[in-house]
Amino acid sequence: MNVAIDLGNTFAKIAWFENEQLVKAQYKIPFEELTAILSDELPTHAILSSTSQDTQVYADLLRQQGVLVVQLSPALPVPIGKDYNTPQTLGADRLAAAVGATVLFPNENCLVIDMGTCITYDWVSADAVFHGGIISPGFRMRFQAMHTFTKRLPLIDVVETQNKVSVPLVGKSTHTAMESGVINGLLAEVEGFVERYRNEYGECRVLLCGGDAPFFENRLKNRIFAAPNLVLMGLNRILLYNVNVQNA
């Protein structure tokens, strides 16, 4: 059994795999509960990844219990190419999601859209090369920015907005006008970028992941493949690749 662990800004995500097969996954795990969960179901191999947290304490814990541990870093070998000018600054989540795209759709162009704190659009070509992409302000960040950088615009309750079935294009109040700007603006952005990528780089699979993806996936008109476990799948593929390298 292999385990992939993704440490986010606030919570952790864990997935257990038998080789390439996803067995189960857990989300929104408080960091203080992570040690107990890992101890209860020890894997043979583990991979740890984070863009904001220190993974060393969990790596040490697992190694003390005989687990072979891989920590994702810019220097770690990965099973895809990187055509990127600053690979040392490439976010672990972006790289793992790109690898995950090659697991789901090998030998196909893929556009990976990760809707997290920021929204990233990353192009992975059919020959399994990561080419980079776009980083854009995320859903919550847009509401926060309007409130922070103006004197009179309120801070919108994001949960309340997400519970709405639809957001009219024409807002009839400051509140609903702001909601329209963020929701309809994001939909227009995503649709526009997908169209531009396809026009400039050719037909592709579009994969959607990230915490805010469920809110948008049914509102998008383009052909979208929802892949909530994409980063975890990519981490598992990177783990297997490095285990095989060590055993070669």
N, C-alpha and C positions, 0 to 999 in steps of 0.2 A: 504493500500500500504506500502510495506517495501522498504528500500533503502540500498544497500551495497556500501560502499565507500572504495576504495583501494588507498592509497596515496603512490605513488612511489618516486623514487629519483628526478624526474623532472616534472612528470605530475600525474594527478589523473584519476581514472576510476570510473564510477558510473553505477550501474544497479538498475532498479526498478523491483520489483516482486509483484505479487499478490499471496500470500502464497508461493508455490514452483514454480509458473509459471513466467518465465522471460518475462517481458513486453517490456523493451527496455534497451539499454546500450549506454553509451557515453565514448569515449576514448580520451587520450591525452588532458585532460582538464588542462589548466594553473591554478595554485593554486589561483591566484587572481580572477578567474572567478567562483570558486567553491561556494562561499557564495551566489552569485546571483542565481546560478542554483538551489541550495537547497531551497532558499527562494521562488522561483517561483513555486515549486512543492513539498510542504511539505509532507513527509510520516507520517505514524502512528508510525512506528518503524524504527530505523536506526542502522547500525553497522559500525564502523570505524576501519580500520586496516592500519598499516604502519610499515615498517622495518626501516624507516629513518626519518620520519617527526613526528612532535608533533600533535596529533589528538585533543588535549584538546580544542583549540579555536573553532573548528567546533562542537565538542560535546556540548560545552557551548551554542553556537548559536542555535543549534537544541533544546536543553532542554529549553531554554528561550521561545521557540515557542510551547512548549507542546509535543515535540516528545520524546518518550522513546528511550534512546540511550544506546547502548552496545559498549564498547571499547575492542577490542581483545587484550588480554594479556596472559602471561603464566598461570595465576591463573584462567582465565575464564573457566567454564565448557564447554566441547565440546562433541558432540555425537559420538566420536570414542575413542578407547583406545590408549594409548601412551606407547610403549615399547622402551623407549629412555632414555639414561643415563643422559642427561642434558636437560630436557624439558624446563627449564627456559631460555635456549639459542636457542630454536627452532624457526626459522624464521616464522613470521605470515603468509607469503605467502605460505611456504611449508605446514604448518598445514591446511590452508584454502583449498589449492589444494587437499590435501589428503581427506578432508571431501567432497569436490566436487566430487571426484572419487566415493565415496560411494553413492552419489546422483544418478549419471549416471549409475553405475554398482554395485548395492547392491549384497552382497553375492558372489562377484567375487574377485579374486586376481587382483590388479591393480599396474602397474608401471607408476608413474607420472613423466614425463620429462618436466621440466620448463626451457625454453631457454631464460634466461634473462641476466643480467650482468654476473652472474655465471650460469652454467647449473647444475640443481639438478636432481637427479634420486632418487625417493622415493618409497619404497615398502609399499603397504597397503594390508594386507591379507584379505581373504574372510570373516573373522569374524570381520571386521572393526577395525583393530588395525594398527596404524602407527608404523613401525619398523625402520625408518631411511633410510639411503641410501648413496648417493655419492654427493659430491660437486666438480665441475670441472670448470676450467676457461671458460668463455663465448667467444662468437664469436669475439666481439670487443676487449676484453681483450687480446686475443691471438695476434692480430695484434699489439696492443699497446705494449705488452711485448717484441716482437721481435724488435720493433723500440727503445724502452727505454733501453734495456739491451745489445744492440750492438752499434757499432760506425757507421756502414755504411748501415744498412738496413733501408729503407724508411718507413714512416708511410702510410699505404695503405688507400685509400679512400673507406670506407666500403660501402657507398651507391652505388658507381660505381661497386664494386664487386657484390653486391646483384642484380644489374640490368643485370648481365650476365646470359645467358641461361644455360651455362655449364662452368665448369672449368676443363680443361684437367689435367690428372694425371701427365703428364710430362710438367713442366713449361719450356718455352724456354727463359726466362729472370728472373732476380732476382724478379721482380714484380710478374710475373705469377707463379714462384716457391713458393713464399710466399702464394699466393692465394690458390694454390693447397695444401700446407701444412695445412692451416687453414680449408678450405672447405672440402677437401677429408679426412683430418685427423678427423674432427668432425663427418663426416658421418660414418667413420670406427669405431670411438669411440662409437657412439650411437648404431650402429648395433651390435657391439661386446658386449656392456653392456646388450642390450636386450636379446641376445642369452644366455649370462651367467646367467642372472636372470631366464630365462625360464628353463635352464638346472638344476640350483641349487634349485629353489623354486617352479617350476611347471608352468603350462600354466597360462597366465594372459592377461588382457587387457592392452594395452599400450596407454597412453593418453599424448598428446603433447600440451603444452601451452607456453605462454611467448612471448615477443616482437619479437624474432627472429624465432619463430616457422613457420610462413608462408613461409620463405625462404627455410626451410629444409623439410617441410612435404611431398612435392611431389618428393623429391630426395631420400627419405628413402625407402628401399626395404621391411622392415618388415611391418606387419599389424599395422598401426598407426591410432588412433582415434584423430583427431584434435579437441581440446576443448578450444577455445579462451576465453570463459567465466568461465573456471573451478574455478578460485580463487573466483570470484564474486558469483558463485553458492554455493561454500562452505561457504562463509561468510553468505549468506542468510540462509543456513541450521543451522549454529551456532546461528544466531540471533533468528530464530524460536525456537530452542531448549531452549535458555535462557528465551525467553518470556514465553514459556510453563512452565518452572521451576518456574518462578516468580508467575505465575497464579495458580500453583498447590496448 
